[in-house]
Amino acid sequence: MAEEPYFDVDVRLTGHDSNAGAIMDTVVRALREAGATPRDVDLFREECMSGDYNYLLQTCMRWVNVT
């Protein structure tokens, strides 16, 4: 697998009631604000959806600073 881009942006993920869609949308919003390209966003979404909930969280932590 190719290395994912990393964005130096802080994203707070608490308070989403373990809702995977809300977590992914929060990170996507932060990625766009940080200058991510549409391709970056697509890669992030694909990676998030390629595993279970724990994998989604791990993916988020690889792409942004989770607080």
N, CA, C, O and CB atoms as a CASP TS submission, in Angstrom:
PFRMAT TS
TARGET T0000
AUTHOR 0000-0000-0000
METHOD Language model
MODEL 1
PARENT N/A
ATOM      1  N   MET     1       0.851  -1.182   0.000  1.00  0.00           N
ATOM      2  CA  MET     1       0.000   0.000   0.000  1.00  0.00           C
ATOM      3  C   MET     1       0.892   1.238   0.000  1.00  0.00           C
ATOM      4  O   MET     1       1.910   1.279   0.690  1.00  0.00           O
ATOM      5  CB  MET     1      -0.966   0.002   1.228  1.00  0.00           C
ATOM      6  N   ALA     2       0.513   2.221  -0.758  1.00  0.00           N
ATOM      7  CA  ALA     2       1.255   3.475  -0.801  1.00  0.00           C
ATOM      8  C   ALA     2       1.085   4.224   0.514  1.00  0.00           C
ATOM      9  O   ALA     2       0.076   4.079   1.205  1.00  0.00           O
ATOM     10  CB  ALA     2       0.789   4.347  -1.984  1.00  0.00           C
ATOM     11  N   GLU     3       2.072   5.012   0.840  1.00  0.00           N
ATOM     12  CA  GLU     3       2.009   5.811   2.070  1.00  0.00           C
ATOM     13  C   GLU     3       0.944   6.901   1.925  1.00  0.00           C
ATOM     14  O   GLU     3       0.892   7.605   0.917  1.00  0.00           O
ATOM     15  CB  GLU     3       3.398   6.443   2.390  1.00  0.00           C
ATOM     16  N   GLU     4       0.096   7.027   2.954  1.00  0.00           N
ATOM     17  CA  GLU     4      -0.920   8.061   2.919  1.00  0.00           C
ATOM     18  C   GLU     4      -0.280   9.406   3.197  1.00  0.00           C
ATOM     19  O   GLU     4       0.728   9.485   3.900  1.00  0.00           O
ATOM     20  CB  GLU     4      -2.039   7.769   3.931  1.00  0.00           C
ATOM     21  N   PRO     5      -0.859  10.465   2.650  1.00  0.00           N
ATOM     22  CA  PRO     5      -0.376  11.798   3.010  1.00  0.00           C
ATOM     23  C   PRO     5      -0.682  12.053   4.483  1.00  0.00           C
ATOM     24  O   PRO     5      -1.629  11.491   5.033  1.00  0.00           O
ATOM     25  CB  PRO     5      -1.027  12.897   2.110  1.00  0.00           C
ATOM     26  N   TYR     6       0.108  12.884   5.104  1.00  0.00           N
ATOM     27  CA  TYR     6      -0.134  13.260   6.493  1.00  0.00           C
ATOM     28  C   TYR     6      -0.375  14.751   6.540  1.00  0.00           C
ATOM     29  O   TYR     6       0.371  15.514   5.925  1.00  0.00           O
ATOM     30  CB  TYR     6       1.055  12.856   7.416  1.00  0.00           C
ATOM     31  N   PHE     7      -1.395  15.185   7.250  1.00  0.00           N
ATOM     32  CA  PHE     7      -1.703  16.597   7.378  1.00  0.00           C
ATOM     33  C   PHE     7      -1.534  16.999   8.834  1.00  0.00           C
ATOM     34  O   PHE     7      -2.098  16.371   9.729  1.00  0.00           O
ATOM     35  CB  PHE     7      -3.137  16.907   6.876  1.00  0.00           C
ATOM     36  N   ASP     8      -0.762  18.040   9.064  1.00  0.00           N
ATOM     37  CA  ASP     8      -0.490  18.517  10.423  1.00  0.00           C
ATOM     38  C   ASP     8      -1.634  19.412  10.877  1.00  0.00           C
ATOM     39  O   ASP     8      -1.511  20.634  10.960  1.00  0.00           O
ATOM     40  CB  ASP     8       0.867  19.282  10.490  1.00  0.00           C
ATOM     41  N   VAL     9      -2.749  18.753  11.164  1.00  0.00           N
ATOM     42  CA  VAL     9      -3.947  19.449  11.601  1.00  0.00           C
ATOM     43  C   VAL     9      -4.521  18.669  12.793  1.00  0.00           C
ATOM     44  O   VAL     9      -4.548  17.438  12.783  1.00  0.00           O
ATOM     45  CB  VAL     9      -5.000  19.581  10.427  1.00  0.00           C
ATOM     46  N   ASP    10      -4.975  19.395  13.808  1.00  0.00           N
ATOM     47  CA  ASP    10      -5.558  18.767  14.991  1.00  0.00           C
ATOM     48  C   ASP    10      -7.054  18.561  14.780  1.00  0.00           C
ATOM     49  O   ASP    10      -7.766  19.472  14.357  1.00  0.00           O
ATOM     50  CB  ASP    10      -5.300  19.625  16.254  1.00  0.00           C
ATOM     51  N   VAL    11      -7.516  17.355  15.079  1.00  0.00           N
ATOM     52  CA  VAL    11      -8.931  17.024  14.914  1.00  0.00           C
ATOM     53  C   VAL    11      -9.427  16.379  16.208  1.00  0.00           C
ATOM     54  O   VAL    11      -8.871  15.382  16.668  1.00  0.00           O
ATOM     55  CB  VAL    11      -9.155  16.070  13.684  1.00  0.00           C
ATOM     56  N   ARG    12     -10.461  16.949  16.777  1.00  0.00           N
ATOM     57  CA  ARG    12     -11.065  16.403  18.004  1.00  0.00           C
ATOM     58  C   ARG    12     -12.140  15.403  17.604  1.00  0.00           C
ATOM     59  O   ARG    12     -13.104  15.752  16.923  1.00  0.00           O
ATOM     60  CB  ARG    12     -11.671  17.544  18.908  1.00  0.00           C
ATOM     61  N   LEU    13     -11.966  14.167  18.028  1.00  0.00           N
ATOM     62  CA  LEU    13     -12.911  13.124  17.636  1.00  0.00           C
ATOM     63  C   LEU    13     -13.821  12.672  18.761  1.00  0.00           C
ATOM     64  O   LEU    13     -14.701  11.841  18.539  1.00  0.00           O
ATOM     65  CB  LEU    13     -12.168  11.948  17.111  1.00  0.00           C
ATOM     66  N   THR    14     -13.634  13.197  19.962  1.00  0.00           N
ATOM     67  CA  THR    14     -14.526  12.813  21.053  1.00  0.00           C
ATOM     68  C   THR    14     -15.891  13.465  20.851  1.00  0.00           C
ATOM     69  O   THR    14     -15.997  14.550  20.278  1.00  0.00           O
ATOM     70  CB  THR    14     -13.924  13.215  22.427  1.00  0.00           C
ATOM     71  N   GLY    15     -16.920  12.796  21.326  1.00  0.00           N
ATOM     72  CA  GLY    15     -18.266  13.352  21.232  1.00  0.00           C
ATOM     73  C   GLY    15     -19.032  12.922  20.005  1.00  0.00           C
ATOM     74  O   GLY    15     -20.081  13.494  19.709  1.00  0.00           O
ATOM     75  N   HIS    16     -18.544  11.932  19.283  1.00  0.00           N
ATOM     76  CA  HIS    16     -19.241  11.468  18.087  1.00  0.00           C
ATOM     77  C   HIS    16     -19.992  10.166  18.316  1.00  0.00           C
ATOM     78  O   HIS    16     -20.456   9.544  17.360  1.00  0.00           O
ATOM     79  CB  HIS    16     -18.263  11.292  16.959  1.00  0.00           C
ATOM     80  N   ASP    17     -20.118   9.745  19.574  1.00  0.00           N
ATOM     81  CA  ASP    17     -20.889   8.555  19.946  1.00  0.00           C
ATOM     82  C   ASP    17     -20.500   7.328  19.124  1.00  0.00           C
ATOM     83  O   ASP    17     -21.364   6.527  18.766  1.00  0.00           O
ATOM     84  CB  ASP    17     -22.372   8.826  19.782  1.00  0.00           C
ATOM     85  N   SER    18     -19.242   7.176  18.830  1.00  0.00           N
ATOM     86  CA  SER    18     -18.727   6.023  18.078  1.00  0.00           C
ATOM     87  C   SER    18     -19.366   5.885  16.709  1.00  0.00           C
ATOM     88  O   SER    18     -19.448   4.781  16.171  1.00  0.00           O
ATOM     89  CB  SER    18     -18.950   4.752  18.862  1.00  0.00           C
ATOM     90  N   ASN    19     -19.815   6.981  16.145  1.00  0.00           N
ATOM     91  CA  ASN    19     -20.423   6.964  14.821  1.00  0.00           C
ATOM     92  C   ASN    19     -19.316   7.101  13.776  1.00  0.00           C
ATOM     93  O   ASN    19     -18.714   8.165  13.634  1.00  0.00           O
ATOM     94  CB  ASN    19     -21.484   8.105  14.672  1.00  0.00           C
ATOM     95  N   ALA    20     -19.054   6.018  13.051  1.00  0.00           N
ATOM     96  CA  ALA    20     -17.961   6.004  12.078  1.00  0.00           C
ATOM     97  C   ALA    20     -18.145   7.070  10.995  1.00  0.00           C
ATOM     98  O   ALA    20     -17.178   7.718  10.593  1.00  0.00           O
ATOM     99  CB  ALA    20     -17.854   4.627  11.433  1.00  0.00           C
ATOM    100  N   GLY    21     -19.366   7.251  10.530  1.00  0.00           N
ATOM    101  CA  GLY    21     -19.619   8.250   9.488  1.00  0.00           C
ATOM    102  C   GLY    21     -19.330   9.656   9.968  1.00  0.00           C
ATOM    103  O   GLY    21     -18.754  10.459   9.234  1.00  0.00           O
ATOM    104  N   ALA    22     -19.727   9.962  11.198  1.00  0.00           N
ATOM    105  CA  ALA    22     -19.473  11.293  11.748  1.00  0.00           C
ATOM    106  C   ALA    22     -17.986  11.524  11.955  1.00  0.00           C
ATOM    107  O   ALA    22     -17.483  12.620  11.708  1.00  0.00           O
ATOM    108  CB  ALA    22     -20.219  11.478  13.066  1.00  0.00           C
ATOM    109  N   ILE    23     -17.287  10.503  12.404  1.00  0.00           N
ATOM    110  CA  ILE    23     -15.839  10.633  12.588  1.00  0.00           C
ATOM    111  C   ILE    23     -15.159  10.883  11.249  1.00  0.00           C
ATOM    112  O   ILE    23     -14.324  11.780  11.128  1.00  0.00           O
ATOM    113  CB  ILE    23     -15.256   9.369  13.257  1.00  0.00           C
ATOM    114  N   MET    24     -15.515  10.094  10.253  1.00  0.00           N
ATOM    115  CA  MET    24     -14.908  10.251   8.930  1.00  0.00           C
ATOM    116  C   MET    24     -15.225  11.639   8.362  1.00  0.00           C
ATOM    117  O   MET    24     -14.341  12.286   7.800  1.00  0.00           O
ATOM    118  CB  MET    24     -15.412   9.144   7.965  1.00  0.00           C
ATOM    119  N   ASP    25     -16.454  12.099   8.499  1.00  0.00           N
ATOM    120  CA  ASP    25     -16.833  13.420   7.990  1.00  0.00           C
ATOM    121  C   ASP    25     -16.071  14.534   8.703  1.00  0.00           C
ATOM    122  O   ASP    25     -15.697  15.523   8.072  1.00  0.00           O
ATOM    123  CB  ASP    25     -18.340  13.637   8.148  1.00  0.00           C
ATOM    124  N   THR    26     -15.837  14.390   9.994  1.00  0.00           N
ATOM    125  CA  THR    26     -15.089  15.395  10.746  1.00  0.00           C
ATOM    126  C   THR    26     -13.660  15.497  10.227  1.00  0.00           C
ATOM    127  O   THR    26     -13.129  16.593  10.047  1.00  0.00           O
ATOM    128  CB  THR    26     -15.086  15.057  12.246  1.00  0.00           C
ATOM    129  N   VAL    27     -13.049  14.345   9.989  1.00  0.00           N
ATOM    130  CA  VAL    27     -11.676  14.356   9.479  1.00  0.00           C
ATOM    131  C   VAL    27     -11.637  14.891   8.040  1.00  0.00           C
ATOM    132  O   VAL    27     -10.731  15.647   7.690  1.00  0.00           O
ATOM    133  CB  VAL    27     -11.067  12.935   9.539  1.00  0.00           C
ATOM    134  N   VAL    28     -12.594  14.511   7.221  1.00  0.00           N
ATOM    135  CA  VAL    28     -12.640  15.017   5.844  1.00  0.00           C
ATOM    136  C   VAL    28     -12.745  16.539   5.844  1.00  0.00           C
ATOM    137  O   VAL    28     -12.058  17.210   5.074  1.00  0.00           O
ATOM    138  CB  VAL    28     -13.830  14.397   5.072  1.00  0.00           C
ATOM    139  N   ARG    29     -13.593  17.075   6.693  1.00  0.00           N
ATOM    140  CA  ARG    29     -13.735  18.537   6.780  1.00  0.00           C
ATOM    141  C   ARG    29     -12.397  19.183   7.151  1.00  0.00           C
ATOM    142  O   ARG    29     -12.000  20.188   6.562  1.00  0.00           O
ATOM    143  CB  ARG    29     -14.823  18.919   7.822  1.00  0.00           C
ATOM    144  N   ALA    30     -11.711  18.597   8.129  1.00  0.00           N
ATOM    145  CA  ALA    30     -10.410  19.125   8.554  1.00  0.00           C
ATOM    146  C   ALA    30      -9.371  18.997   7.439  1.00  0.00           C
ATOM    147  O   ALA    30      -8.553  19.894   7.239  1.00  0.00           O
ATOM    148  CB  ALA    30      -9.921  18.392   9.816  1.00  0.00           C
ATOM    149  N   LEU    31      -9.409  17.886   6.722  1.00  0.00           N
ATOM    150  CA  LEU    31      -8.469  17.706   5.611  1.00  0.00           C
ATOM    151  C   LEU    31      -8.670  18.771   4.540  1.00  0.00           C
ATOM    152  O   LEU    31      -7.708  19.350   4.035  1.00  0.00           O
ATOM    153  CB  LEU    31      -8.629  16.310   4.997  1.00  0.00           C
ATOM    154  N   ARG    32      -9.930  19.021   4.201  1.00  0.00           N
ATOM    155  CA  ARG    32     -10.218  20.047   3.185  1.00  0.00           C
ATOM    156  C   ARG    32      -9.749  21.423   3.642  1.00  0.00           C
ATOM    157  O   ARG    32      -9.177  22.182   2.860  1.00  0.00           O
ATOM    158  CB  ARG    32     -11.722  20.087   2.870  1.00  0.00           C
ATOM    159  N   GLU    33      -9.996  21.743   4.923  1.00  0.00           N
ATOM    160  CA  GLU    33      -9.557  23.036   5.461  1.00  0.00           C
ATOM    161  C   GLU    33      -8.033  23.146   5.468  1.00  0.00           C
ATOM    162  O   GLU    33      -7.489  24.247   5.388  1.00  0.00           O
ATOM    163  CB  GLU    33     -10.102  23.234   6.882  1.00  0.00           C
ATOM    164  N   ALA    34      -7.345  22.006   5.562  1.00  0.00           N
ATOM    165  CA  ALA    34      -5.883  21.982   5.587  1.00  0.00           C
ATOM    166  C   ALA    34      -5.283  21.950   4.185  1.00  0.00           C
ATOM    167  O   ALA    34      -4.062  21.923   4.030  1.00  0.00           O
ATOM    168  CB  ALA    34      -5.398  20.782   6.379  1.00  0.00           C
ATOM    169  N   GLY    35      -6.140  21.953   3.161  1.00  0.00           N
ATOM    170  CA  GLY    35      -5.642  22.012   1.793  1.00  0.00           C
ATOM    171  C   GLY    35      -5.552  20.686   1.071  1.00  0.00           C
ATOM    172  O   GLY    35      -4.888  20.590   0.038  1.00  0.00           O
ATOM    173  N   ALA    36      -6.203  19.664   1.589  1.00  0.00           N
ATOM    174  CA  ALA    36      -6.189  18.363   0.923  1.00  0.00           C
ATOM    175  C   ALA    36      -6.866  18.460  -0.435  1.00  0.00           C
ATOM    176  O   ALA    36      -7.838  19.195  -0.609  1.00  0.00           O
ATOM    177  CB  ALA    36      -6.881  17.298   1.791  1.00  0.00           C
ATOM    178  N   THR    37      -6.345  17.718  -1.381  1.00  0.00           N
ATOM    179  CA  THR    37      -6.934  17.660  -2.720  1.00  0.00           C
ATOM    180  C   THR    37      -8.114  16.688  -2.701  1.00  0.00           C
ATOM    181  O   THR    37      -8.228  15.874  -1.785  1.00  0.00           O
ATOM    182  CB  THR    37      -5.871  17.225  -3.786  1.00  0.00           C
ATOM    183  N   PRO    38      -8.983  16.766  -3.693  1.00  0.00           N
ATOM    184  CA  PRO    38     -10.067  15.779  -3.765  1.00  0.00           C
ATOM    185  C   PRO    38      -9.526  14.344  -3.806  1.00  0.00           C
ATOM    186  O   PRO    38     -10.145  13.431  -3.258  1.00  0.00           O
ATOM    187  CB  PRO    38     -10.939  16.043  -5.000  1.00  0.00           C
ATOM    188  N   ARG    39      -8.389  14.150  -4.446  1.00  0.00           N
ATOM    189  CA  ARG    39      -7.771  12.817  -4.493  1.00  0.00           C
ATOM    190  C   ARG    39      -7.354  12.374  -3.085  1.00  0.00           C
ATOM    191  O   ARG    39      -7.554  11.217  -2.714  1.00  0.00           O
ATOM    192  CB  ARG    39      -6.541  12.818  -5.445  1.00  0.00           C
ATOM    193  N   ASP    40      -6.775  13.292  -2.303  1.00  0.00           N
ATOM    194  CA  ASP    40      -6.410  12.975  -0.919  1.00  0.00           C
ATOM    195  C   ASP    40      -7.640  12.519  -0.133  1.00  0.00           C
ATOM    196  O   ASP    40      -7.592  11.523   0.588  1.00  0.00           O
ATOM    197  CB  ASP    40      -5.762  14.200  -0.235  1.00  0.00           C
ATOM    198  N   VAL    41      -8.726  13.251  -0.279  1.00  0.00           N
ATOM    199  CA  VAL    41      -9.967  12.930   0.442  1.00  0.00           C
ATOM    200  C   VAL    41     -10.484  11.560   0.014  1.00  0.00           C
ATOM    201  O   VAL    41     -10.910  10.765   0.853  1.00  0.00           O
ATOM    202  CB  VAL    41     -11.048  14.015   0.190  1.00  0.00           C
ATOM    203  N   ASP    42     -10.449  11.283  -1.286  1.00  0.00           N
ATOM    204  CA  ASP    42     -10.890   9.977  -1.776  1.00  0.00           C
ATOM    205  C   ASP    42     -10.032   8.852  -1.199  1.00  0.00           C
ATOM    206  O   ASP    42     -10.553   7.818  -0.781  1.00  0.00           O
ATOM    207  CB  ASP    42     -10.845   9.940  -3.308  1.00  0.00           C
ATOM    208  N   LEU    43      -8.708   9.060  -1.180  1.00  0.00           N
ATOM    209  CA  LEU    43      -7.805   8.051  -0.630  1.00  0.00           C
ATOM    210  C   LEU    43      -8.102   7.809   0.851  1.00  0.00           C
ATOM    211  O   LEU    43      -8.112   6.668   1.313  1.00  0.00           O
ATOM    212  CB  LEU    43      -6.338   8.483  -0.815  1.00  0.00           C
ATOM    213  N   PHE    44      -8.343   8.896   1.589  1.00  0.00           N
ATOM    214  CA  PHE    44      -8.660   8.775   3.005  1.00  0.00           C
ATOM    215  C   PHE    44      -9.943   7.975   3.201  1.00  0.00           C
ATOM    216  O   PHE    44      -9.975   7.048   4.010  1.00  0.00           O
ATOM    217  CB  PHE    44      -8.793  10.162   3.645  1.00  0.00           C
ATOM    218  N   ARG    45     -10.990   8.320   2.477  1.00  0.00           N
ATOM    219  CA  ARG    45     -12.272   7.617   2.614  1.00  0.00           C
ATOM    220  C   ARG    45     -12.134   6.134   2.268  1.00  0.00           C
ATOM    221  O   ARG    45     -12.649   5.273   2.979  1.00  0.00           O
ATOM    222  CB  ARG    45     -13.335   8.267   1.716  1.00  0.00           C
ATOM    223  N   GLU    46     -11.434   5.846   1.171  1.00  0.00           N
ATOM    224  CA  GLU    46     -11.241   4.449   0.765  1.00  0.00           C
ATOM    225  C   GLU    46     -10.521   3.670   1.854  1.00  0.00           C
ATOM    226  O   GLU    46     -10.900   2.545   2.181  1.00  0.00           O
ATOM    227  CB  GLU    46     -10.449   4.370  -0.554  1.00  0.00           C
ATOM    228  N   GLU    47      -9.473   4.279   2.416  1.00  0.00           N
ATOM    229  CA  GLU    47      -8.712   3.617   3.467  1.00  0.00           C
ATOM    230  C   GLU    47      -9.585   3.386   4.700  1.00  0.00           C
ATOM    231  O   GLU    47      -9.545   2.308   5.293  1.00  0.00           O
ATOM    232  CB  GLU    47      -7.473   4.446   3.836  1.00  0.00           C
ATOM    233  N   CYS    48     -10.364   4.380   5.085  1.00  0.00           N
ATOM    234  CA  CYS    48     -11.243   4.240   6.255  1.00  0.00           C
ATOM    235  C   CYS    48     -12.239   3.102   6.085  1.00  0.00           C
ATOM    236  O   CYS    48     -12.516   2.364   7.031  1.00  0.00           O
ATOM    237  CB  CYS    48     -11.993   5.541   6.510  1.00  0.00           C
ATOM    238  N   MET    49     -12.768   2.965   4.895  1.00  0.00           N
ATOM    239  CA  MET    49     -13.828   1.985   4.664  1.00  0.00           C
ATOM    240  C   MET    49     -13.301   0.591   4.338  1.00  0.00           C
ATOM    241  O   MET    49     -14.081  -0.320   4.064  1.00  0.00           O
ATOM    242  CB  MET    49     -14.713   2.454   3.547  1.00  0.00           C
ATOM    243  N   SER    50     -11.974   0.423   4.368  1.00  0.00           N
ATOM    244  CA  SER    50     -11.417  -0.877   4.002  1.00  0.00           C
ATOM    245  C   SER    50     -11.226  -1.800   5.212  1.00  0.00           C
ATOM    246  O   SER    50     -10.657  -2.884   5.087  1.00  0.00           O
ATOM    247  CB  SER    50     -10.091  -0.683   3.295  1.00  0.00           C
ATOM    248  N   GLY    51     -11.700  -1.366   6.371  1.00  0.00           N
ATOM    249  CA  GLY    51     -11.543  -2.197   7.566  1.00  0.00           C
ATOM    250  C   GLY    51     -12.676  -1.959   8.543  1.00  0.00           C
ATOM    251  O   GLY    51     -13.710  -1.382   8.207  1.00  0.00           O
ATOM    252  N   ASP    52     -12.454  -2.421   9.761  1.00  0.00           N
ATOM    253  CA  ASP    52     -13.467  -2.271  10.801  1.00  0.00           C
ATOM    254  C   ASP    52     -13.335  -0.908  11.500  1.00  0.00           C
ATOM    255  O   ASP    52     -12.555  -0.052  11.084  1.00  0.00           O
ATOM    256  CB  ASP    52     -13.349  -3.416  11.829  1.00  0.00           C
ATOM    257  N   TYR    53     -14.113  -0.735  12.564  1.00  0.00           N
ATOM    258  CA  TYR    53     -14.137   0.544  13.287  1.00  0.00           C
ATOM    259  C   TYR    53     -12.776   0.910  13.846  1.00  0.00           C
ATOM    260  O   TYR    53     -12.365   2.067  13.767  1.00  0.00           O
ATOM    261  CB  TYR    53     -15.149   0.492  14.415  1.00  0.00           C
ATOM    262  N   ASN    54     -12.066  -0.068  14.415  1.00  0.00           N
ATOM    263  CA  ASN    54     -10.733   0.214  14.954  1.00  0.00           C
ATOM    264  C   ASN    54      -9.769   0.638  13.854  1.00  0.00           C
ATOM    265  O   ASN    54      -8.922   1.507  14.063  1.00  0.00           O
ATOM    266  CB  ASN    54     -10.184  -1.013  15.684  1.00  0.00           C
ATOM    267  N   TYR    55      -9.897   0.027  12.690  1.00  0.00           N
ATOM    268  CA  TYR    55      -9.047   0.409  11.567  1.00  0.00           C
ATOM    269  C   TYR    55      -9.349   1.849  11.128  1.00  0.00           C
ATOM    270  O   TYR    55      -8.441   2.598  10.767  1.00  0.00           O
ATOM    271  CB  TYR    55      -9.244  -0.569  10.387  1.00  0.00           C
ATOM    272  N   LEU    56     -10.622   2.223  11.161  1.00  0.00           N
ATOM    273  CA  LEU    56     -11.016   3.602  10.848  1.00  0.00           C
ATOM    274  C   LEU    56     -10.295   4.571  11.781  1.00  0.00           C
ATOM    275  O   LEU    56      -9.740   5.572  11.327  1.00  0.00           O
ATOM    276  CB  LEU    56     -12.556   3.779  10.968  1.00  0.00           C
ATOM    277  N   LEU    57     -10.300   4.280  13.079  1.00  0.00           N
ATOM    278  CA  LEU    57      -9.633   5.161  14.043  1.00  0.00           C
ATOM    279  C   LEU    57      -8.130   5.211  13.803  1.00  0.00           C
ATOM    280  O   LEU    57      -7.527   6.281  13.882  1.00  0.00           O
ATOM    281  CB  LEU    57      -9.916   4.699  15.473  1.00  0.00           C
ATOM    282  N   GLN    58      -7.521   4.070  13.513  1.00  0.00           N
ATOM    283  CA  GLN    58      -6.092   4.035  13.229  1.00  0.00           C
ATOM    284  C   GLN    58      -5.763   4.857  11.982  1.00  0.00           C
ATOM    285  O   GLN    58      -4.752   5.559  11.939  1.00  0.00           O
ATOM    286  CB  GLN    58      -5.620   2.586  13.050  1.00  0.00           C
ATOM    287  N   THR    59      -6.622   4.762  10.979  1.00  0.00           N
ATOM    288  CA  THR    59      -6.422   5.524   9.743  1.00  0.00           C
ATOM    289  C   THR    59      -6.485   7.021  10.038  1.00  0.00           C
ATOM    290  O   THR    59      -5.653   7.786   9.551  1.00  0.00           O
ATOM    291  CB  THR    59      -7.483   5.136   8.680  1.00  0.00           C
ATOM    292  N   CYS    60      -7.456   7.431  10.821  1.00  0.00           N
ATOM    293  CA  CYS    60      -7.573   8.845  11.196  1.00  0.00           C
ATOM    294  C   CYS    60      -6.290   9.321  11.872  1.00  0.00           C
ATOM    295  O   CYS    60      -5.794  10.411  11.586  1.00  0.00           O
ATOM    296  CB  CYS    60      -8.787   9.064  12.134  1.00  0.00           C
ATOM    297  N   MET    61      -5.758   8.494  12.770  1.00  0.00           N
ATOM    298  CA  MET    61      -4.555   8.881  13.509  1.00  0.00           C
ATOM    299  C   MET    61      -3.309   8.917  12.620  1.00  0.00           C
ATOM    300  O   MET    61      -2.335   9.593  12.951  1.00  0.00           O
ATOM    301  CB  MET    61      -4.329   7.920  14.665  1.00  0.00           C
ATOM    302  N   ARG    62      -3.332   8.204  11.509  1.00  0.00           N
ATOM    303  CA  ARG    62      -2.206   8.276  10.569  1.00  0.00           C
ATOM    304  C   ARG    62      -2.279   9.533   9.701  1.00  0.00           C
ATOM    305  O   ARG    62      -1.251  10.047   9.263  1.00  0.00           O
ATOM    306  CB  ARG    62      -2.179   7.029   9.678  1.00  0.00           C
ATOM    307  N   TRP    63      -3.482  10.019   9.458  1.00  0.00           N
ATOM    308  CA  TRP    63      -3.660  11.139   8.542  1.00  0.00           C
ATOM    309  C   TRP    63      -3.630  12.502   9.221  1.00  0.00           C
ATOM    310  O   TRP    63      -3.194  13.485   8.623  1.00  0.00           O
ATOM    311  CB  TRP    63      -4.947  10.984   7.816  1.00  0.00           C
ATOM    312  N   VAL    64      -4.094  12.565  10.469  1.00  0.00           N
ATOM    313  CA  VAL    64      -4.169  13.854  11.188  1.00  0.00           C
ATOM    314  C   VAL    64      -3.779  13.635  12.642  1.00  0.00           C
ATOM    315  O   VAL    64      -3.609  12.501  13.089  1.00  0.00           O
ATOM    316  CB  VAL    64      -5.606  14.478  11.095  1.00  0.00           C
ATOM    317  N   ASN    65      -3.639  14.731  13.371  1.00  0.00           N
ATOM    318  CA  ASN    65      -3.391  14.670  14.823  1.00  0.00           C
ATOM    319  C   ASN    65      -4.735  14.556  15.522  1.00  0.00           C
ATOM    320  O   ASN    65      -5.501  15.519  15.551  1.00  0.00           O
ATOM    321  CB  ASN    65      -2.595  15.936  15.334  1.00  0.00           C
ATOM    322  N   VAL    66      -5.029  13.398  16.083  1.00  0.00           N
ATOM    323  CA  VAL    66      -6.295  13.188  16.773  1.00  0.00           C
ATOM    324  C   VAL    66      -6.129  13.639  18.216  1.00  0.00           C
ATOM    325  O   VAL    66      -5.219  13.201  18.920  1.00  0.00           O
ATOM    326  CB  VAL    66      -6.747  11.694  16.698  1.00  0.00           C
ATOM    327  N   THR    67      -7.031  14.528  18.645  1.00  0.00           N
ATOM    328  CA  THR    67      -6.984  15.044  20.025  1.00  0.00           C
ATOM    329  C   THR    67      -8.181  14.579  20.798  1.00  0.00           C
ATOM    330  O   THR    67      -8.321  14.909  21.976  1.00  0.00           O
ATOM    331  CB  THR    67      -6.915  16.571  20.043  1.00  0.00           C
TER
END
